[in-house]
């Protein structure tokens, strides 16, 4: 997923990414885990 996202950013010539997360009825701990996984696995690696 990370590689696909980075490829799309490069192809679009985008210099930033806006990400809106929606968790529905997930428990708070599951929502926080998902948000942290996205941050550390994807966002922290975007130059």
C-alpha distance matrix in Angstrom:
0.0 3.8 5.5 5.2 6.2 8.7 9.9 10.7 12.4 14.4 15.4 16.6 18.4 17.4 18.6 17.1 14.5 15.9 13.9 15.9 15.3 17.5 18.3 21.2 23.5 21.4 23.6 23.5 22.4 19.4 18.5 19.0 17.0 13.9 14.7 15.3 12.2 10.2 13.0 13.1 9.6 8.5 11.8 14.1 12.5 12.7 16.1
3.8 0.0 3.8 5.5 5.2 6.2 8.6 10.0 10.7 12.3 14.2 15.5 16.6 15.4 16.0 14.7 12.6 14.6 13.2 15.9 15.7 18.5 19.5 22.8 25.1 22.9 24.7 24.0 22.8 20.2 19.0 18.9 17.0 14.3 14.3 14.3 11.4 9.2 11.0 10.8 7.5 5.6 8.8 10.8 8.8 9.1 12.5
5.5 3.8 0.0 3.8 5.4 5.1 6.0 8.6 9.9 10.5 12.1 14.2 15.3 15.0 16.1 15.6 14.1 16.7 15.9 18.8 18.9 21.7 22.9 26.1 28.5 26.4 28.4 27.8 26.5 23.9 22.8 22.7 20.8 18.0 18.0 18.0 15.1 13.0 14.5 14.1 10.7 8.9 11.7 13.2 10.4 10.2 12.8
5.2 5.5 3.8 0.0 3.8 5.5 5.1 6.2 8.7 10.0 10.5 12.3 14.2 14.0 15.9 15.3 13.4 15.6 14.7 17.4 17.8 20.3 21.8 24.6 27.3 25.6 28.1 27.8 27.0 24.0 22.7 23.2 21.6 18.3 18.4 19.2 16.4 13.8 15.8 16.2 12.9 10.6 13.1 15.5 13.1 12.1 14.8
6.2 5.2 5.4 3.8 0.0 3.8 5.4 5.1 6.3 8.7 9.9 10.6 12.3 11.2 12.8 11.8 9.7 11.9 11.2 14.2 15.1 18.0 19.9 22.9 25.7 24.2 26.5 25.8 25.3 22.6 20.8 21.1 20.0 16.7 16.1 17.0 14.9 11.7 13.3 14.3 11.6 8.6 10.2 13.1 11.2 9.5 12.4
8.7 6.2 5.1 5.5 3.8 0.0 3.8 5.4 5.1 6.2 8.6 9.9 10.5 9.9 11.0 10.8 9.9 13.0 13.2 16.6 17.8 21.0 22.9 26.1 28.9 27.2 29.2 28.2 27.4 25.1 23.2 23.0 21.8 18.9 18.0 18.3 16.2 13.3 13.9 14.4 12.0 8.8 10.0 12.0 9.4 7.4 9.5
9.9 8.6 6.0 5.1 5.4 3.8 0.0 3.8 5.5 5.2 6.1 8.6 9.9 10.5 12.5 13.1 12.4 15.4 15.8 19.0 20.3 23.2 25.3 28.2 31.1 29.5 31.9 31.1 30.5 27.9 26.1 26.2 25.0 21.9 21.2 21.7 19.5 16.6 17.6 18.1 15.3 12.4 13.8 15.8 13.0 10.9 12.4
10.7 10.0 8.6 6.2 5.1 5.4 3.8 0.0 3.8 5.4 5.1 6.1 8.5 8.6 11.4 11.6 10.5 13.1 13.7 16.7 18.4 21.2 23.6 26.3 29.4 28.3 30.9 30.2 30.0 27.4 25.2 25.7 24.9 21.5 20.7 21.8 19.9 16.6 17.8 19.0 16.5 13.2 14.1 16.8 14.6 12.0 13.7
12.4 10.7 9.9 8.7 6.3 5.1 5.5 3.8 0.0 3.8 5.5 5.2 6.1 5.3 7.6 8.1 7.8 11.0 12.4 15.9 18.0 21.2 23.8 26.7 29.9 28.7 30.9 29.8 29.7 27.4 25.0 25.0 24.5 21.4 19.9 20.9 19.5 16.0 16.4 17.8 16.0 12.3 12.2 14.7 12.8 9.6 10.7
14.4 12.3 10.5 10.0 8.7 6.2 5.2 5.4 3.8 0.0 3.8 5.4 5.1 6.5 8.5 10.4 11.1 14.5 16.1 19.6 21.7 24.9 27.4 30.3 33.5 32.2 34.4 33.2 32.8 30.6 28.4 28.2 27.4 24.5 23.1 23.6 22.1 18.8 19.0 19.8 17.9 14.5 14.5 16.4 13.8 10.7 10.8
15.4 14.2 12.1 10.5 9.9 8.6 6.1 5.1 5.5 3.8 0.0 3.8 5.5 7.9 10.9 12.7 13.0 16.0 17.5 20.6 22.8 25.7 28.3 30.9 34.2 33.2 35.7 34.9 34.7 32.2 30.0 30.2 29.5 26.3 25.2 26.1 24.4 21.0 21.7 22.8 20.5 17.2 17.5 19.7 17.2 14.2 14.6
16.6 15.5 14.2 12.3 10.6 9.9 8.6 6.1 5.2 5.4 3.8 0.0 3.8 5.3 9.0 10.5 11.0 13.6 15.6 18.6 21.2 24.0 27.0 29.5 32.9 32.2 34.7 33.8 34.0 31.7 29.1 29.4 29.2 25.9 24.4 25.7 24.4 20.8 21.3 22.9 21.2 17.5 17.2 19.8 17.9 14.5 14.9
18.4 16.6 15.3 14.2 12.3 10.5 9.9 8.5 6.1 5.1 5.5 3.8 0.0 3.8 6.6 9.3 11.0 14.1 16.6 19.9 22.7 25.9 28.8 31.5 34.9 34.0 36.3 34.9 35.0 33.0 30.4 30.2 30.0 27.1 25.2 26.1 25.1 21.6 21.4 22.9 21.5 17.8 17.0 19.0 17.1 13.5 12.9
17.4 15.4 15.0 14.0 11.2 9.9 10.5 8.6 5.3 6.5 7.9 5.3 3.8 0.0 3.8 5.7 7.4 10.5 13.2 16.6 19.5 22.8 25.8 28.6 31.9 31.1 33.2 31.7 31.9 30.1 27.3 27.0 27.2 24.3 22.1 23.1 22.5 18.9 18.5 20.4 19.4 15.7 14.3 16.6 15.3 11.6 11.4
18.6 16.0 16.1 15.9 12.8 11.0 12.5 11.4 7.6 8.5 10.9 9.0 6.6 3.8 0.0 3.8 7.1 10.3 13.4 16.9 19.8 23.3 26.2 29.2 32.4 31.3 33.0 31.1 31.3 29.9 27.0 26.2 26.5 24.0 21.4 22.0 21.9 18.4 17.3 19.1 18.7 15.1 13.0 14.7 13.8 10.0 9.1
17.1 14.7 15.6 15.3 11.8 10.8 13.1 11.6 8.1 10.4 12.7 10.5 9.3 5.7 3.8 0.0 3.8 6.8 9.9 13.4 16.2 19.8 22.7 25.7 28.8 27.8 29.4 27.5 27.8 26.4 23.4 22.7 23.3 20.8 18.0 18.9 19.1 15.5 14.4 16.7 16.6 13.0 10.5 12.7 12.7 9.1 9.3
14.5 12.6 14.1 13.4 9.7 9.9 12.4 10.5 7.8 11.1 13.0 11.0 11.0 7.4 7.1 3.8 0.0 3.8 6.3 9.9 12.7 16.2 19.1 22.1 25.2 24.3 26.1 24.4 24.8 23.2 20.1 19.8 20.4 17.6 15.0 16.4 16.4 12.7 12.2 14.9 14.6 11.0 8.9 12.0 12.3 9.1 10.8
15.9 14.6 16.7 15.6 11.9 13.0 15.4 13.1 11.0 14.5 16.0 13.6 14.1 10.5 10.3 6.8 3.8 0.0 3.8 6.7 10.0 13.3 16.5 19.2 22.5 21.9 23.7 22.0 22.9 21.5 18.1 18.1 19.2 16.4 13.7 15.8 16.3 12.7 12.4 15.7 15.8 12.6 10.4 13.8 14.8 12.2 14.1
13.9 13.2 15.9 14.7 11.2 13.2 15.8 13.7 12.4 16.1 17.5 15.6 16.6 13.2 13.4 9.9 6.3 3.8 0.0 3.8 6.4 9.9 12.9 15.8 19.0 18.2 20.2 18.8 19.6 17.9 14.6 15.0 16.0 13.0 10.6 13.2 13.5 10.0 10.5 14.0 13.9 11.1 9.7 13.3 14.6 12.8 15.5
15.9 15.9 18.8 17.4 14.2 16.6 19.0 16.7 15.9 19.6 20.6 18.6 19.9 16.6 16.9 13.4 9.9 6.7 3.8 0.0 3.8 6.7 10.0 12.6 15.9 15.6 17.8 16.6 18.1 16.4 12.9 13.9 15.5 12.5 10.4 13.7 14.4 11.4 12.4 16.0 16.1 13.9 12.8 16.2 17.9 16.4 19.2
15.3 15.7 18.9 17.8 15.1 17.8 20.3 18.4 18.0 21.7 22.8 21.2 22.7 19.5 19.8 16.2 12.7 10.0 6.4 3.8 0.0 3.8 6.5 9.5 12.6 12.0 14.2 13.3 14.7 12.7 9.3 10.9 12.4 9.4 7.9 11.6 12.2 9.8 11.5 14.9 15.0 13.6 13.2 16.4 18.2 17.5 20.7
17.5 18.5 21.7 20.3 18.0 21.0 23.2 21.2 21.2 24.9 25.7 24.0 25.9 22.8 23.3 19.8 16.2 13.3 9.9 6.7 3.8 0.0 3.8 5.9 9.3 9.5 12.2 12.0 14.0 12.0 8.8 11.5 13.2 10.4 10.0 13.8 14.4 12.7 14.7 17.9 17.8 16.9 16.8 19.9 21.8 21.2 24.4
18.3 19.5 22.9 21.8 19.9 22.9 25.3 23.6 23.8 27.4 28.3 27.0 28.8 25.8 26.2 22.7 19.1 16.5 12.9 10.0 6.5 3.8 0.0 3.8 6.2 5.7 8.6 9.0 11.0 8.8 6.2 9.6 11.1 8.9 9.5 13.1 13.6 12.9 15.2 17.9 17.9 17.8 18.1 20.8 22.8 22.8 26.3
21.2 22.8 26.1 24.6 22.9 26.1 28.2 26.3 26.7 30.3 30.9 29.5 31.5 28.6 29.2 25.7 22.1 19.2 15.8 12.6 9.5 5.9 3.8 0.0 3.8 5.7 8.9 10.3 12.9 11.0 9.1 12.6 14.2 12.4 13.3 16.7 17.3 16.7 19.0 21.7 21.6 21.5 21.8 24.6 26.6 26.5 29.9
23.5 25.1 28.5 27.3 25.7 28.9 31.1 29.4 29.9 33.5 34.2 32.9 34.9 31.9 32.4 28.8 25.2 22.5 19.0 15.9 12.6 9.3 6.2 3.8 0.0 3.8 6.4 8.8 11.4 9.9 9.1 12.6 14.2 13.2 14.6 17.6 18.3 18.4 20.6 23.0 23.1 23.5 24.0 26.5 28.6 28.9 32.4
21.4 22.9 26.4 25.6 24.2 27.2 29.5 28.3 28.7 32.2 33.2 32.2 34.0 31.1 31.3 27.8 24.3 21.9 18.2 15.6 12.0 9.5 5.7 5.7 3.8 0.0 3.8 6.4 8.2 6.2 6.1 9.7 10.7 10.1 12.0 14.6 15.1 15.8 18.1 20.0 20.2 21.1 21.8 23.9 26.1 26.8 30.3
23.6 24.7 28.4 28.1 26.5 29.2 31.9 30.9 30.9 34.4 35.7 34.7 36.3 33.2 33.0 29.4 26.1 23.7 20.2 17.8 14.2 12.2 8.6 8.9 6.4 3.8 0.0 3.8 5.6 5.4 6.3 8.8 10.1 10.9 12.5 14.5 15.6 16.9 18.6 20.2 21.0 22.3 22.7 24.4 26.9 28.0 31.4
23.5 24.0 27.8 27.8 25.8 28.2 31.1 30.2 29.8 33.2 34.9 33.8 34.9 31.7 31.1 27.5 24.4 22.0 18.8 16.6 13.3 12.0 9.0 10.3 8.8 6.4 3.8 0.0 3.8 5.5 5.1 6.1 8.5 9.9 10.5 12.2 14.1 15.4 16.4 18.2 19.6 20.8 20.7 22.2 25.0 26.1 29.3
22.4 22.8 26.5 27.0 25.3 27.4 30.5 30.0 29.7 32.8 34.7 34.0 35.0 31.9 31.3 27.8 24.8 22.9 19.6 18.1 14.7 14.0 11.0 12.9 11.4 8.2 5.6 3.8 0.0 3.8 5.4 5.1 6.1 8.6 9.9 10.5 12.1 14.3 15.2 16.3 17.7 19.5 19.8 20.8 23.5 25.1 28.3
19.4 20.2 23.9 24.0 22.6 25.1 27.9 27.4 27.4 30.6 32.2 31.7 33.0 30.1 29.9 26.4 23.2 21.5 17.9 16.4 12.7 12.0 8.8 11.0 9.9 6.2 5.4 5.5 3.8 0.0 3.8 5.5 5.1 6.2 8.7 9.9 10.5 12.4 14.2 15.4 16.0 17.7 18.5 19.9 22.2 23.7 27.1
18.5 19.0 22.8 22.7 20.8 23.2 26.1 25.2 25.0 28.4 30.0 29.1 30.4 27.3 27.0 23.4 20.1 18.1 14.6 12.9 9.3 8.8 6.2 9.1 9.1 6.1 6.3 5.1 5.4 3.8 0.0 3.8 5.4 5.2 6.2 8.7 9.9 10.8 12.4 14.4 15.2 16.1 16.4 18.3 20.7 21.7 25.1
19.0 18.9 22.7 23.2 21.1 23.0 26.2 25.7 25.0 28.2 30.2 29.4 30.2 27.0 26.2 22.7 19.8 18.1 15.0 13.9 10.9 11.5 9.6 12.6 12.6 9.7 8.8 6.1 5.1 5.5 3.8 0.0 3.8 5.4 5.1 6.1 8.5 9.9 10.5 12.1 13.8 15.1 15.0 16.1 19.0 20.3 23.4
17.0 17.0 20.8 21.6 20.0 21.8 25.0 24.9 24.5 27.4 29.5 29.2 30.0 27.2 26.5 23.3 20.4 19.2 16.0 15.5 12.4 13.2 11.1 14.2 14.2 10.7 10.1 8.5 6.1 5.1 5.4 3.8 0.0 3.8 5.5 5.2 6.1 8.7 9.9 10.5 11.6 13.7 14.4 15.3 17.7 19.5 22.8
13.9 14.3 18.0 18.3 16.7 18.9 21.9 21.5 21.4 24.5 26.3 25.9 27.1 24.3 24.0 20.8 17.6 16.4 13.0 12.5 9.4 10.4 8.9 12.4 13.2 10.1 10.9 9.9 8.6 6.2 5.2 5.4 3.8 0.0 3.8 5.5 5.0 6.2 8.6 10.0 10.2 11.5 12.5 14.3 16.3 17.5 21.1
14.7 14.3 18.0 18.4 16.1 18.0 21.2 20.7 19.9 23.1 25.2 24.4 25.2 22.1 21.4 18.0 15.0 13.7 10.6 10.4 7.9 10.0 9.5 13.3 14.6 12.0 12.5 10.5 9.9 8.7 6.2 5.1 5.5 3.8 0.0 3.8 5.5 5.2 6.2 8.7 9.9 10.4 10.3 12.1 14.7 15.6 18.9
15.3 14.3 18.0 19.2 17.0 18.3 21.7 21.8 20.9 23.6 26.1 25.7 26.1 23.1 22.0 18.9 16.4 15.8 13.2 13.7 11.6 13.8 13.1 16.7 17.6 14.6 14.5 12.2 10.5 9.9 8.7 6.1 5.2 5.5 3.8 0.0 3.8 5.4 4.9 6.1 8.2 9.7 9.7 10.3 13.1 14.8 17.9
12.2 11.4 15.1 16.4 14.9 16.2 19.5 19.9 19.5 22.1 24.4 24.4 25.1 22.5 21.9 19.1 16.4 16.3 13.5 14.4 12.2 14.4 13.6 17.3 18.3 15.1 15.6 14.1 12.1 10.5 9.9 8.5 6.1 5.0 5.5 3.8 0.0 3.8 5.4 5.3 5.6 7.8 9.3 10.1 11.9 13.9 17.4
10.2 9.2 13.0 13.8 11.7 13.3 16.6 16.6 16.0 18.8 21.0 20.8 21.6 18.9 18.4 15.5 12.7 12.7 10.0 11.4 9.8 12.7 12.9 16.7 18.4 15.8 16.9 15.4 14.3 12.4 10.8 9.9 8.7 6.2 5.2 5.4 3.8 0.0 3.8 5.6 5.2 5.4 6.5 8.6 10.2 11.3 14.9
13.0 11.0 14.5 15.8 13.3 13.9 17.6 17.8 16.4 19.0 21.7 21.3 21.4 18.5 17.3 14.4 12.2 12.4 10.5 12.4 11.5 14.7 15.2 19.0 20.6 18.1 18.6 16.4 15.2 14.2 12.4 10.5 9.9 8.6 6.2 4.9 5.4 3.8 0.0 3.8 5.7 5.7 4.7 5.9 8.7 9.9 13.1
13.1 10.8 14.1 16.2 14.3 14.4 18.1 19.0 17.8 19.8 22.8 22.9 22.9 20.4 19.1 16.7 14.9 15.7 14.0 16.0 14.9 17.9 17.9 21.7 23.0 20.0 20.2 18.2 16.3 15.4 14.4 12.1 10.5 10.0 8.7 6.1 5.3 5.6 3.8 0.0 3.8 5.8 6.2 5.3 7.5 10.2 13.1
9.6 7.5 10.7 12.9 11.6 12.0 15.3 16.5 16.0 17.9 20.5 21.2 21.5 19.4 18.7 16.6 14.6 15.8 13.9 16.1 15.0 17.8 17.9 21.6 23.1 20.2 21.0 19.6 17.7 16.0 15.2 13.8 11.6 10.2 9.9 8.2 5.6 5.2 5.7 3.8 0.0 3.8 6.5 6.7 7.0 9.6 13.0
8.5 5.6 8.9 10.6 8.6 8.8 12.4 13.2 12.3 14.5 17.2 17.5 17.8 15.7 15.1 13.0 11.0 12.6 11.1 13.9 13.6 16.9 17.8 21.5 23.5 21.1 22.3 20.8 19.5 17.7 16.1 15.1 13.7 11.5 10.4 9.7 7.8 5.4 5.7 5.8 3.8 0.0 3.8 5.7 5.5 6.6 10.3
11.8 8.8 11.7 13.1 10.2 10.0 13.8 14.1 12.2 14.5 17.5 17.2 17.0 14.3 13.0 10.5 8.9 10.4 9.7 12.8 13.2 16.8 18.1 21.8 24.0 21.8 22.7 20.7 19.8 18.5 16.4 15.0 14.4 12.5 10.3 9.7 9.3 6.5 4.7 6.2 6.5 3.8 0.0 3.8 5.3 5.3 8.6
14.1 10.8 13.2 15.5 13.1 12.0 15.8 16.8 14.7 16.4 19.7 19.8 19.0 16.6 14.7 12.7 12.0 13.8 13.3 16.2 16.4 19.9 20.8 24.6 26.5 23.9 24.4 22.2 20.8 19.9 18.3 16.1 15.3 14.3 12.1 10.3 10.1 8.6 5.9 5.3 6.7 5.7 3.8 0.0 3.8 5.8 8.1
12.5 8.8 10.4 13.1 11.2 9.4 13.0 14.6 12.8 13.8 17.2 17.9 17.1 15.3 13.8 12.7 12.3 14.8 14.6 17.9 18.2 21.8 22.8 26.6 28.6 26.1 26.9 25.0 23.5 22.2 20.7 19.0 17.7 16.3 14.7 13.1 11.9 10.2 8.7 7.5 7.0 5.5 5.3 3.8 0.0 3.8 6.2
12.7 9.1 10.2 12.1 9.5 7.4 10.9 12.0 9.6 10.7 14.2 14.5 13.5 11.6 10.0 9.1 9.1 12.2 12.8 16.4 17.5 21.2 22.8 26.5 28.9 26.8 28.0 26.1 25.1 23.7 21.7 20.3 19.5 17.5 15.6 14.8 13.9 11.3 9.9 10.2 9.6 6.6 5.3 5.8 3.8 0.0 3.8
16.1 12.5 12.8 14.8 12.4 9.5 12.4 13.7 10.7 10.8 14.6 14.9 12.9 11.4 9.1 9.3 10.8 14.1 15.5 19.2 20.7 24.4 26.3 29.9 32.4 30.3 31.4 29.3 28.3 27.1 25.1 23.4 22.8 21.1 18.9 17.9 17.4 14.9 13.1 13.1 13.0 10.3 8.6 8.1 6.2 3.8 0.0
